[in-house]
Amino acid sequence: MHGRASANARIQYWTPNKEIYQFGYANEVALEECAKRGIDVMFGWEMLEVKYNEINQKIAVFRNVDTNEVIEKDFLTACITPPSKPHEFLSNATGMLDAQGGVDINKYTMQHKTYENVFAFGDCIGGNTTRTQTAAYDQAPVLKNNVLAYMNGRDCNAIYDGYSYFPMYLGQSYCTAFSHLHDYEPAPRNHMVPHYGIFSNIYFSRQIASSMAQAKKFSDSTKNHGPPHYRYAATFDDLEHNELLKLKGIDAEEVRHPNAQARIDAHVAPEIAH
């Protein structure tokens, strides 16, 4: 809306959360940009309903999540994101979800921490990540490899590095972007585009075109190996030789499902005894 609304319009951002982005670095940048543009950021307010008053004004009703204070706010136009909740069949499945309501997977293999035959990716997963289209693309080959490996009795050796990318639109023709790895560690090209000038304008156009092309390619039903490679199936090193795990000092046993590790230990023990 910034740049398109009338000069005397007041743009406000209301959320029951205490941040815009859980990625702390991105949150700081966004708050700074809102302050520069005079955009009010209202943290800790949950929308309860939208209604009309006696003079036909649109009214949003908010509740403060800390004090339970209820207020009414008139508005002209609103873009509303409804709260998301887990599907009931997942909520009713014992041990399926984590404390935040996401599927409780190993963040590296996308395999459930308890149920060995359950894998998940995309928006439904738990953990410290932003749920983006790009993240789902990068998770897809990991999930594909590990599901097939599990079904064929092999080690789930594909590792997801946590990569996620999301743009931040700075108006009607400028854009920058953020990207991070697991636990919101900034990715190498995080926030590489300036917030103004020709480069931000060019990036805006390219980002829009790129997102449209990605979505079209993903959903055109053409038979291929899937994102992000399409033309060939991704291959992965054994867990013991995975560069990311080595870099972080993580042993294969920490990533492998407990049931799979128990089978390996049971197989190795007789050989050692012999």
Backbone as CSV, one residue per row, in Angstrom:
resi,resn,N_x,N_y,N_z,CA_x,CA_y,CA_z,C_x,C_y,C_z
1,MET,0.811,-1.211,0.000,0.000,0.000,0.000,0.846,1.263,0.000
2,HIS,2.087,1.160,0.521,2.926,2.355,0.603,3.271,2.852,-0.798
3,GLY,3.023,4.116,-1.043,3.273,4.687,-2.366,2.030,4.737,-3.228
4,ARG,1.003,3.987,-2.850,-0.250,3.980,-3.614,-1.391,4.649,-2.849
5,ALA,-1.317,4.623,-1.529,-2.374,5.235,-0.725,-2.284,6.761,-0.825
6,SER,-3.365,7.434,-0.470,-3.391,8.894,-0.524,-2.400,9.477,0.475
7,ALA,-2.004,10.721,0.242,-0.964,11.354,1.052,-1.354,11.457,2.526
8,ASN,-2.653,11.590,2.811,-3.070,11.743,4.207,-3.504,10.412,4.837
9,ALA,-3.292,9.297,4.142,-3.663,7.986,4.691,-2.651,7.561,5.748
10,ARG,-3.116,6.829,6.735,-2.242,6.304,7.787,-2.206,4.790,7.648
11,ILE,-1.021,4.240,7.391,-0.872,2.794,7.264,-0.429,2.226,8.604
12,GLN,-1.120,1.184,9.057,-0.808,0.563,10.341,-0.678,-0.946,10.176
13,TYR,0.177,-1.537,10.991,0.399,-2.978,10.996,0.052,-3.503,12.378
14,TRP,-0.985,-4.356,12.460,-1.446,-4.909,13.726,-1.159,-6.407,13.747
15,THR,-0.647,-6.900,14.863,-0.348,-8.322,14.978,-0.403,-8.745,16.444
16,PRO,-0.846,-9.968,16.725,-0.788,-10.461,18.106,0.629,-10.850,18.523
17,ASN,1.542,-10.947,17.546,2.923,-11.315,17.835,3.708,-10.127,18.381
18,LYS,4.948,-10.389,18.768,5.809,-9.344,19.295,6.918,-8.978,18.308
19,GLU,6.761,-9.427,17.057,7.709,-9.086,16.006,7.023,-9.216,14.658
20,ILE,7.622,-8.603,13.630,7.133,-8.787,12.266,7.692,-10.082,11.705
21,TYR,9.013,-10.232,11.806,9.694,-11.459,11.380,10.345,-12.117,12.592
22,GLN,10.327,-13.441,12.653,11.059,-14.136,13.716,12.561,-14.125,13.443
23,PHE,12.939,-13.897,12.196,14.346,-13.715,11.833,14.754,-12.344,12.353
24,GLY,15.498,-12.314,13.469,15.755,-11.076,14.187,16.350,-9.969,13.336
25,TYR,17.305,-10.299,12.486,17.940,-9.295,11.641,16.908,-8.647,10.716
26,ALA,16.087,-9.462,10.069,15.060,-8.948,9.167,14.051,-8.101,9.929
27,ASN,13.736,-8.499,11.142,12.778,-7.753,11.944,13.293,-6.343,12.245
28,GLU,14.572,-6.231,12.577,15.160,-4.915,12.856,15.100,-4.014,11.623
29,VAL,15.420,-4.579,10.468,15.397,-3.791,9.231,13.968,-3.346,8.915
30,ALA,13.008,-4.256,9.065,11.622,-3.920,8.761,11.098,-2.823,9.683
31,LEU,11.404,-2.915,10.969,10.955,-1.900,11.919,11.569,-0.541,11.598
32,GLU,12.827,-0.561,11.193,13.482,0.697,10.831,12.826,1.324,9.602
33,GLU,12.485,0.492,8.612,11.831,1.006,7.410,10.433,1.523,7.723
34,CYS,9.706,0.852,8.595,8.372,1.327,8.983,8.468,2.686,9.671
35,ALA,9.470,2.840,10.530,9.658,4.120,11.225,9.960,5.236,10.232
36,LYS,10.776,4.965,9.222,11.113,5.967,8.218,9.887,6.403,7.436
37,ARG,8.971,5.476,7.208,7.809,5.743,6.353,6.573,6.165,7.137
38,GLY,6.688,6.250,8.453,5.538,6.642,9.262,4.481,5.569,9.359
39,ILE,4.877,4.307,9.239,3.939,3.188,9.365,3.887,2.756,10.829
40,ASP,2.717,2.806,11.423,2.556,2.407,12.823,2.612,0.892,12.931
41,VAL,3.372,0.387,13.886,3.468,-1.052,14.140,2.881,-1.326,15.515
42,MET,1.802,-2.101,15.531,1.048,-2.345,16.759,1.224,-3.811,17.152
43,PHE,2.162,-4.087,18.057,2.433,-5.448,18.495,1.491,-5.848,19.625
44,GLY,1.181,-7.138,19.697,0.429,-7.681,20.828,-1.064,-7.444,20.775
45,TRP,-1.622,-7.246,19.569,-3.060,-7.037,19.432,-3.668,-8.101,18.522
46,GLU,-4.568,-8.879,19.059,-5.242,-9.943,18.309,-6.587,-9.430,17.782
47,MET,-6.824,-9.598,16.478,-8.106,-9.185,15.917,-9.181,-10.215,16.270
48,LEU,-10.278,-9.744,16.845,-11.383,-10.619,17.243,-12.490,-10.667,16.198
49,GLU,-12.790,-9.504,15.607,-13.861,-9.459,14.604,-13.773,-8.165,13.806
50,VAL,-14.477,-8.151,12.689,-14.646,-6.954,11.868,-16.137,-6.719,11.720
51,LYS,-16.580,-5.473,11.896,-18.005,-5.186,11.863,-18.226,-3.779,11.344
52,TYR,-19.492,-3.396,11.187,-19.874,-2.028,10.838,-20.515,-1.381,12.062
53,ASN,-20.245,-0.086,12.261,-20.909,0.623,13.346,-22.192,1.284,12.845
54,GLU,-22.801,2.112,13.690,-24.116,2.679,13.357,-24.070,3.659,12.186
55,ILE,-22.907,4.194,11.859,-22.808,5.095,10.703,-22.091,4.414,9.522
56,ASN,-22.076,3.068,9.576,-21.578,2.242,8.477,-20.066,2.329,8.272
57,GLN,-19.344,2.680,9.317,-17.892,2.597,9.254,-17.455,1.151,9.492
58,LYS,-16.363,0.766,8.849,-15.774,-0.544,9.118,-14.951,-0.460,10.402
59,ILE,-15.189,-1.403,11.301,-14.558,-1.401,12.615,-13.851,-2.738,12.849
60,ALA,-12.603,-2.658,13.255,-11.868,-3.853,13.680,-11.811,-3.864,15.206
61,VAL,-12.074,-5.016,15.797,-12.054,-5.174,17.245,-10.802,-5.957,17.616
62,PHE,-9.979,-5.373,18.498,-8.717,-5.988,18.888,-8.693,-6.258,20.391
63,ARG,-7.975,-7.327,20.757,-7.740,-7.641,22.172,-6.244,-7.648,22.427
64,ASN,-5.825,-6.970,23.488,-4.412,-6.972,23.857,-4.066,-8.320,24.490
65,VAL,-3.059,-8.991,23.947,-2.733,-10.352,24.394,-2.130,-10.363,25.797
66,ASP,-1.651,-9.225,26.299,-1.058,-9.169,27.633,-2.050,-8.727,28.695
67,THR,-2.891,-7.730,28.369,-3.780,-7.150,29.375,-5.248,-7.533,29.179
68,ASN,-5.573,-8.127,28.017,-6.953,-8.475,27.651,-7.831,-7.255,27.396
69,GLU,-7.225,-6.073,27.307,-7.982,-4.873,26.952,-8.551,-5.026,25.539
70,VAL,-9.795,-4.633,25.351,-10.454,-4.714,24.044,-10.705,-3.310,23.528
71,ILE,-10.295,-3.041,22.290,-10.503,-1.730,21.689,-11.126,-1.890,20.307
72,GLU,-11.693,-0.803,19.789,-12.250,-0.781,18.440,-11.494,0.253,17.613
73,LYS,-11.218,-0.094,16.360,-10.451,0.798,15.481,-11.141,0.857,14.125
74,ASP,-11.518,2.074,13.695,-12.126,2.209,12.375,-11.043,2.185,11.303
75,PHE,-11.394,1.724,10.111,-10.423,1.645,9.022,-11.153,1.718,7.687
76,LEU,-10.401,1.961,6.648,-10.961,2.031,5.300,-10.682,0.745,4.526
77,THR,-9.420,0.321,4.510,-9.021,-0.882,3.779,-8.116,-1.718,4.668
78,ALA,-8.274,-3.035,4.610,-7.436,-3.917,5.422,-7.028,-5.150,4.619
79,CYS,-5.795,-5.552,4.814,-5.314,-6.844,4.307,-5.151,-7.741,5.533
80,ILE,-5.963,-8.789,5.611,-6.050,-9.589,6.832,-5.510,-10.995,6.585
81,THR,-4.564,-11.401,7.415,-4.062,-12.774,7.389,-4.690,-13.527,8.550
82,PRO,-5.541,-14.513,8.286,-6.178,-15.235,9.386,-5.169,-16.109,10.115
83,PRO,-5.401,-16.374,11.394,-4.490,-17.254,12.131,-4.540,-18.667,11.575
84,SER,-3.412,-19.351,11.610,-3.358,-20.726,11.109,-3.279,-21.697,12.275
85,LYS,-3.937,-22.829,12.126,-3.938,-23.857,13.160,-3.649,-25.206,12.514
86,PRO,-3.111,-26.156,13.269,-2.873,-27.488,12.706,-4.188,-28.176,12.359
87,HIS,-4.156,-29.062,11.384,-5.339,-29.877,11.089,-5.677,-30.729,12.316
88,GLU,-6.955,-30.968,12.496,-7.409,-31.689,13.684,-6.826,-33.097,13.753
89,PHE,-6.687,-33.746,12.597,-6.167,-35.122,12.618,-4.710,-35.150,13.085
90,LEU,-3.986,-34.036,12.872,-2.616,-33.958,13.381,-2.606,-33.658,14.871
91,SER,-3.476,-32.746,15.288,-3.553,-32.400,16.709,-3.953,-33.604,17.552
92,ASN,-4.794,-34.472,16.996,-5.281,-35.634,17.737,-4.301,-36.796,17.747
93,ALA,-3.262,-36.709,16.916,-2.272,-37.785,16.854,-1.209,-37.545,17.924
94,THR,-1.102,-38.446,18.884,-0.187,-38.284,20.008,1.259,-38.154,19.525
95,GLY,1.902,-37.079,19.954,3.316,-36.905,19.655,3.627,-36.455,18.250
96,MET,2.615,-36.101,17.461,2.866,-35.724,16.070,3.396,-34.298,15.953
97,LEU,2.927,-33.390,16.835,3.269,-31.978,16.724,4.171,-31.544,17.865
98,ASP,4.912,-30.449,17.618,5.721,-29.872,18.683,4.882,-28.876,19.482
99,ALA,5.493,-28.189,20.420,4.756,-27.283,21.313,4.119,-26.123,20.578
100,GLN,4.664,-25.737,19.424,4.127,-24.622,18.646,3.117,-25.068,17.597
101,GLY,2.827,-26.363,17.513,1.819,-26.849,16.576,2.351,-27.240,15.214
102,GLY,3.668,-27.304,15.044,4.254,-27.759,13.793,4.597,-29.239,13.866
103,VAL,4.643,-29.906,12.721,5.009,-31.325,12.705,6.438,-31.456,13.240
104,ASP,6.610,-32.328,14.206,7.864,-32.413,14.966,8.906,-33.246,14.217
105,ILE,9.561,-32.612,13.247,10.521,-33.331,12.417,11.957,-33.020,12.826
106,ASN,12.863,-33.874,12.364,14.285,-33.551,12.418,14.540,-32.508,11.346
107,LYS,15.056,-31.365,11.717,15.165,-30.249,10.782,16.159,-30.511,9.661
108,TYR,17.015,-31.496,9.821,17.993,-31.809,8.780,17.473,-32.826,7.767
109,THR,16.738,-33.847,8.227,16.297,-34.924,7.334,14.825,-34.846,6.954
110,MET,14.051,-33.989,7.601,12.609,-33.842,7.381,11.817,-35.070,7.838
111,GLN,12.464,-35.952,8.565,11.817,-37.159,9.086,11.324,-36.897,10.502
112,HIS,10.153,-37.442,10.840,9.584,-37.209,12.165,10.506,-37.768,13.243
113,LYS,10.582,-37.053,14.360,11.491,-37.468,15.426,11.036,-38.748,16.116
114,THR,9.725,-39.007,16.099,9.195,-40.198,16.767,8.759,-41.260,15.768
115,TYR,7.899,-40.863,14.820,7.338,-41.817,13.863,8.237,-41.896,12.634
116,GLU,8.918,-43.027,12.501,9.931,-43.174,11.462,9.347,-43.105,10.058
117,ASN,8.096,-43.472,9.902,7.467,-43.508,8.578,6.747,-42.212,8.213
118,VAL,6.980,-41.141,8.985,6.342,-39.859,8.712,7.415,-38.840,8.311
119,PHE,7.163,-38.169,7.190,8.036,-37.091,6.720,7.152,-35.877,6.454
120,ALA,7.714,-34.689,6.551,6.924,-33.477,6.311,7.824,-32.381,5.777
121,PHE,7.212,-31.465,5.023,7.952,-30.295,4.545,6.969,-29.165,4.302
122,GLY,7.507,-27.978,4.000,6.646,-26.833,3.709,6.153,-26.129,4.951
123,ASP,4.953,-25.578,4.861,4.427,-24.712,5.915,4.078,-25.444,7.201
124,CYS,3.885,-26.768,7.152,3.383,-27.483,8.331,4.470,-27.844,9.332
125,ILE,5.739,-27.693,8.966,6.796,-28.193,9.840,7.056,-27.251,11.014
126,GLY,7.579,-27.816,12.092,7.977,-27.015,13.237,9.409,-26.546,13.092
127,GLY,9.899,-25.871,14.129,11.286,-25.427,14.132,11.448,-23.957,13.802
128,ASN,12.671,-23.480,13.952,12.987,-22.073,13.730,13.309,-21.825,12.270
129,THR,12.290,-21.527,11.499,12.477,-21.233,10.083,11.318,-20.373,9.604
130,THR,11.496,-19.728,8.465,10.386,-19.022,7.837,9.814,-19.919,6.762
131,ARG,8.506,-20.013,6.732,7.845,-20.943,5.816,7.561,-20.233,4.491
132,THR,8.449,-20.440,3.550,8.377,-19.753,2.267,8.324,-20.755,1.125
133,GLN,7.944,-20.256,-0.044,7.929,-21.080,-1.242,9.331,-21.601,-1.555
134,THR,10.331,-20.737,-1.403,11.711,-21.131,-1.678,12.180,-22.212,-0.718
135,ALA,11.804,-22.114,0.548,12.172,-23.143,1.520,11.590,-24.490,1.114
136,ALA,10.329,-24.497,0.692,9.701,-25.743,0.260,10.417,-26.332,-0.951
137,TYR,10.845,-25.468,-1.885,11.605,-25.941,-3.046,12.890,-26.638,-2.604
138,ASP,13.592,-26.053,-1.642,14.859,-26.626,-1.200,14.664,-27.868,-0.342
139,GLN,13.529,-27.949,0.323,13.234,-29.140,1.124,12.801,-30.329,0.263
140,ALA,12.234,-30.046,-0.914,11.646,-31.100,-1.748,12.628,-32.215,-2.102
141,PRO,13.849,-31.919,-2.626,14.751,-33.025,-2.964,15.237,-33.797,-1.750
142,VAL,15.337,-33.114,-0.593,15.719,-33.796,0.646,14.636,-34.788,1.033
143,LEU,13.397,-34.332,1.003,12.263,-35.190,1.338,12.175,-36.366,0.368
144,LYS,12.282,-36.089,-0.927,12.189,-37.134,-1.945,13.249,-38.201,-1.728
145,ASN,14.496,-37.783,-1.547,15.596,-38.728,-1.344,15.371,-39.582,-0.104
146,ASN,14.969,-38.928,0.990,14.874,-39.651,2.253,13.661,-40.561,2.327
147,VAL,12.563,-40.181,1.705,11.399,-41.077,1.655,11.746,-42.337,0.864
148,LEU,12.371,-42.157,-0.293,12.762,-43.306,-1.110,13.800,-44.161,-0.383
149,ALA,14.749,-43.500,0.304,15.767,-44.241,1.055,15.121,-45.069,2.161
150,TYR,14.182,-44.458,2.888,13.496,-45.175,3.965,12.711,-46.371,3.425
151,MET,12.020,-46.164,2.324,11.204,-47.239,1.753,12.059,-48.393,1.233
152,ASN,13.299,-48.102,0.900,14.193,-49.137,0.371,15.236,-49.595,1.384
153,GLY,15.017,-49.248,2.643,15.883,-49.730,3.705,17.258,-49.105,3.747
154,ARG,17.404,-47.919,3.151,18.697,-47.250,3.153,18.705,-46.114,4.182
155,ASP,19.876,-45.561,4.408,20.031,-44.452,5.342,19.413,-43.182,4.753
156,CYS,18.686,-42.431,5.559,18.148,-41.138,5.120,19.283,-40.124,5.171
157,ASN,20.004,-40.006,4.063,21.260,-39.255,4.063,21.159,-37.843,3.510
158,ALA,20.013,-37.442,2.976,19.873,-36.083,2.461,19.713,-35.107,3.626
159,ILE,20.404,-33.982,3.547,20.406,-32.992,4.627,19.933,-31.644,4.099
160,TYR,18.973,-31.051,4.800,18.462,-29.718,4.480,19.210,-28.702,5.328
161,ASP,19.757,-27.676,4.673,20.568,-26.686,5.396,19.751,-25.555,6.016
162,GLY,18.424,-25.587,5.820,17.563,-24.571,6.417,17.357,-23.346,5.552
163,TYR,17.800,-23.392,4.293,17.719,-22.199,3.444,16.273,-21.762,3.217
164,SER,16.039,-20.470,3.427,14.743,-19.860,3.149,14.990,-18.435,2.653
165,TYR,14.185,-18.030,1.701,14.335,-16.701,1.102,12.971,-16.025,1.068
166,PHE,12.943,-14.732,1.371,11.683,-14.004,1.239,11.970,-12.540,0.930
167,PRO,11.197,-11.949,0.015,11.392,-10.544,-0.349,10.752,-9.608,0.666
168,MET,11.237,-8.372,0.718,10.575,-7.321,1.473,10.336,-6.157,0.516
169,TYR,9.083,-5.943,0.191,8.723,-4.877,-0.739,8.765,-3.536,-0.013
170,LEU,9.442,-2.581,-0.624,9.674,-1.287,-0.008,8.780,-0.203,-0.595
171,GLY,7.787,-0.588,-1.346,6.894,0.337,-2.032,6.419,-0.322,-3.304
172,GLN,5.943,0.482,-4.227,5.350,-0.082,-5.434,6.380,-0.425,-6.505
173,SER,7.664,-0.090,-6.305,8.650,-0.394,-7.342,10.048,-0.665,-6.798
174,TYR,10.156,-0.907,-5.488,11.463,-1.185,-4.888,11.367,-2.410,-3.986
175,CYS,12.468,-3.124,-3.904,12.431,-4.383,-3.147,13.828,-4.734,-2.656
176,THR,13.900,-5.370,-1.508,15.106,-6.036,-1.047,14.680,-7.433,-0.602
177,ALA,15.575,-8.190,0.004,15.212,-9.560,0.357,16.085,-10.071,1.484
178,PHE,15.581,-11.096,2.174,16.313,-11.744,3.253,16.415,-13.233,2.973
179,SER,17.466,-13.843,3.467,17.611,-15.298,3.357,18.415,-15.791,4.553
180,HIS,18.035,-16.953,5.047,18.728,-17.499,6.209,18.803,-19.017,6.118
181,LEU,19.618,-19.586,6.990,19.758,-21.037,7.121,19.076,-21.464,8.419
182,HIS,19.402,-22.638,8.917,18.779,-23.104,10.155,19.006,-22.122,11.303
183,ASP,17.986,-22.033,12.165,18.038,-21.197,13.369,18.337,-19.737,13.044
184,TYR,17.869,-19.305,11.870,17.971,-17.907,11.437,19.413,-17.426,11.291
185,GLU,20.306,-18.323,10.944,21.668,-17.902,10.605,21.629,-17.250,9.223
186,PRO,22.066,-16.001,9.076,21.991,-15.337,7.771,22.713,-16.124,6.686
187,ALA,22.063,-16.279,5.532,22.662,-16.959,4.388,23.678,-16.022,3.728
188,PRO,24.580,-16.570,2.892,25.646,-15.737,2.309,25.172,-14.487,1.584
189,ARG,24.037,-14.553,0.879,23.571,-13.374,0.129,22.370,-12.699,0.793
190,ASN,22.258,-12.860,2.103,21.181,-12.205,2.833,21.267,-10.691,2.698
191,HIS,20.156,-10.060,2.360,20.019,-8.604,2.369,21.119,-7.918,1.550
192,MET,21.334,-8.417,0.331,22.428,-7.871,-0.486,21.986,-6.695,-1.361
193,VAL,20.677,-6.417,-1.423,20.171,-5.367,-2.305,19.877,-4.105,-1.498
194,PRO,20.338,-2.923,-1.947,20.033,-1.678,-1.237,18.542,-1.363,-1.269
195,HIS,18.121,-0.429,-0.457,16.695,-0.135,-0.293,16.176,0.956,-1.231
196,TYR,17.000,1.472,-2.083,16.573,2.571,-2.943,17.443,2.577,-4.195
197,GLY,17.043,3.363,-5.180,17.874,3.537,-6.366,17.634,2.485,-7.431
198,ILE,18.468,2.511,-8.444,18.256,1.688,-9.620,18.359,0.189,-9.324
199,PHE,19.271,-0.192,-8.411,19.441,-1.616,-8.131,18.220,-2.205,-7.419
200,SER,17.653,-1.448,-6.494,16.441,-1.901,-5.809,15.269,-1.976,-6.775
201,ASN,15.208,-1.031,-7.721,14.147,-1.035,-8.722,14.285,-2.221,-9.673
202,ILE,15.494,-2.499,-10.133,15.736,-3.650,-11.009,15.424,-4.951,-10.279
203,TYR,15.837,-5.016,-9.020,15.589,-6.238,-8.232,14.096,-6.479,-8.052
204,PHE,13.341,-5.410,-7.864,11.880,-5.531,-7.741,11.303,-6.236,-8.971
205,SER,11.670,-5.765,-10.156,11.146,-6.346,-11.395,11.582,-7.793,-11.549
206,ARG,12.841,-8.058,-11.260,13.355,-9.413,-11.420,12.749,-10.369,-10.398
207,GLN,12.533,-9.879,-9.189,11.970,-10.736,-8.155,10.540,-11.140,-8.506
208,ILE,9.747,-10.185,-8.975,8.375,-10.483,-9.382,8.368,-11.513,-10.512
209,ALA,9.207,-11.286,-11.515,9.269,-12.207,-12.659,9.759,-13.589,-12.233
210,SER,10.751,-13.617,-11.359,11.310,-14.890,-10.906,10.292,-15.698,-10.105
211,SER,9.571,-15.050,-9.205,8.568,-15.755,-8.399,7.455,-16.315,-9.271
212,MET,7.024,-15.540,-10.265,5.984,-16.017,-11.179,6.474,-17.215,-11.986
213,ALA,7.714,-17.130,-12.466,8.266,-18.223,-13.264,8.430,-19.491,-12.420
214,GLN,8.880,-19.330,-11.180,9.036,-20.470,-10.283,7.701,-21.156,-10.028
215,ALA,6.689,-20.359,-9.709,5.368,-20.922,-9.417,4.792,-21.631,-10.638
216,LYS,4.957,-21.029,-11.795,4.441,-21.636,-13.028,5.138,-22.957,-13.319
217,LYS,6.460,-22.972,-13.177,7.218,-24.186,-13.460,6.878,-25.289,-12.473
218,PHE,6.650,-24.914,-11.223,6.347,-25.893,-10.186,4.985,-26.543,-10.400
219,SER,4.047,-25.800,-10.979,2.665,-26.277,-11.059,2.203,-26.639,-12.474
220,ASP,3.139,-26.738,-13.433,2.699,-26.985,-14.815,2.501,-28.459,-15.143
221,SER,2.711,-29.350,-14.154,2.461,-30.797,-14.293,3.390,-31.493,-15.285
222,THR,4.473,-30.826,-15.691,5.459,-31.474,-16.551,6.250,-32.492,-15.733
223,LYS,6.458,-33.669,-16.291,7.200,-34.708,-15.584,8.673,-34.331,-15.520
224,ASN,9.206,-34.201,-14.317,10.611,-33.863,-14.123,11.030,-34.322,-12.734
225,HIS,12.231,-33.971,-12.318,12.746,-34.404,-11.021,12.364,-33.469,-9.888
226,GLY,11.656,-32.402,-10.196,11.194,-31.500,-9.157,12.202,-30.427,-8.800
227,PRO,11.750,-29.395,-8.085,12.632,-28.280,-7.748,13.687,-28.731,-6.731
228,PRO,14.802,-28.017,-6.672,15.132,-26.853,-7.503,15.881,-27.203,-8.784
229,HIS,16.165,-28.504,-9.015,17.009,-28.896,-10.155,16.206,-29.191,-11.413
230,TYR,15.080,-29.905,-11.254,14.167,-30.244,-12.342,14.760,-31.244,-13.336
231,ARG,15.913,-30.933,-13.903,16.461,-31.765,-14.978,17.177,-33.014,-14.470
232,TYR,17.554,-33.030,-13.222,18.270,-34.190,-12.689,17.933,-34.353,-11.213
233,ALA,18.056,-35.571,-10.722,17.775,-35.851,-9.319,18.982,-35.471,-8.471
234,ALA,18.729,-34.822,-7.369,19.811,-34.434,-6.471,20.428,-35.668,-5.833
235,THR,21.714,-35.629,-5.615,22.413,-36.708,-4.912,23.060,-36.130,-3.655
236,PHE,23.250,-37.001,-2.664,23.754,-36.541,-1.373,24.828,-37.492,-0.851
237,ASP,25.801,-36.925,-0.137,26.848,-37.728,0.494,26.266,-38.533,1.647
238,ASP,26.990,-39.566,2.051,26.613,-40.295,3.259,26.656,-39.344,4.450
239,LEU,25.881,-39.647,5.471,25.817,-38.760,6.633,27.192,-38.528,7.253
240,GLU,28.013,-39.582,7.269,29.335,-39.448,7.879,30.245,-38.492,7.113
241,HIS,29.915,-38.222,5.853,30.763,-37.360,5.025,30.073,-36.041,4.648
242,ASN,28.928,-35.778,5.225,28.199,-34.565,4.875,28.939,-33.320,5.376
243,GLU,29.176,-32.362,4.477,29.976,-31.182,4.821,29.294,-30.294,5.848
244,LEU,27.967,-30.141,5.737,27.256,-29.281,6.692,27.341,-29.845,8.101
245,LEU,27.128,-31.153,8.237,27.201,-31.773,9.563,28.618,-31.676,10.130
246,LYS,29.610,-31.876,9.265,31.002,-31.747,9.729,31.290,-30.321,10.189
247,LEU,30.809,-29.341,9.429,31.043,-27.946,9.769,30.457,-27.595,11.126
248,LYS,29.306,-28.158,11.431,28.628,-27.867,12.691,29.023,-28.829,13.806
249,GLY,29.893,-29.779,13.499,30.337,-30.728,14.517,29.246,-31.685,14.954
250,ILE,28.357,-32.059,14.036,27.232,-32.947,14.340,27.543,-34.352,13.840
251,ASP,27.457,-35.331,14.715,27.676,-36.715,14.325,26.454,-37.268,13.607
252,ALA,26.687,-38.261,12.753,25.592,-38.885,12.009,24.542,-39.454,12.956
253,GLU,24.981,-39.966,14.110,24.046,-40.569,15.064,23.032,-39.549,15.591
254,GLU,23.407,-38.278,15.640,22.505,-37.241,16.136,21.408,-36.913,15.138
255,VAL,21.657,-37.166,13.865,20.708,-36.832,12.807,19.840,-38.026,12.442
256,ARG,20.414,-39.187,12.503,19.716,-40.411,12.110,18.566,-40.704,13.079
257,HIS,17.464,-41.248,12.566,16.324,-41.584,13.425,16.752,-42.639,14.447
258,PRO,16.271,-42.535,15.701,16.680,-43.503,16.736,16.439,-44.961,16.332
259,ASN,15.341,-45.232,15.646,15.072,-46.611,15.217,16.110,-47.091,14.218
260,ALA,16.468,-46.207,13.276,17.478,-46.569,12.278,18.833,-46.765,12.943
261,GLN,19.167,-45.914,13.901,20.440,-46.055,14.600,20.477,-47.346,15.404
262,ALA,19.343,-47.723,15.999,19.277,-48.973,16.767,19.500,-50.179,15.862
263,ARG,18.966,-50.126,14.653,19.167,-51.234,13.712,20.637,-51.345,13.313
264,ILE,21.280,-50.192,13.113,22.700,-50.191,12.757,23.526,-50.758,13.913
265,ASP,23.223,-50.307,15.138,23.953,-50.790,16.310,23.764,-52.289,16.507
266,ALA,22.538,-52.768,16.265,22.263,-54.198,16.421,22.999,-55.024,15.378
267,HIS,23.179,-54.452,14.198,23.881,-55.150,13.113,25.389,-55.156,13.351
268,VAL,25.900,-54.046,13.901,27.331,-53.909,14.106,27.806,-54.734,15.301
269,ALA,27.005,-54.823,16.350,27.405,-55.511,17.576,27.823,-56.968,17.350
270,PRO,27.023,-57.785,16.629,27.455,-59.177,16.387,28.755,-59.259,15.621
271,GLU,28.990,-58.323,14.673,30.210,-58.345,13.903,31.421,-58.081,14.797
272,ILE,31.254,-57.128,15.731,32.344,-56.820,16.650,32.623,-58.038,17.559
273,ALA,31.540,-58.668,18.025,31.698,-59.837,18.887,32.395,-60.963,18.140
274,HIS,32.058,-61.140,16.894,32.656,-62.208,16.078,34.149,-61.919,15.841
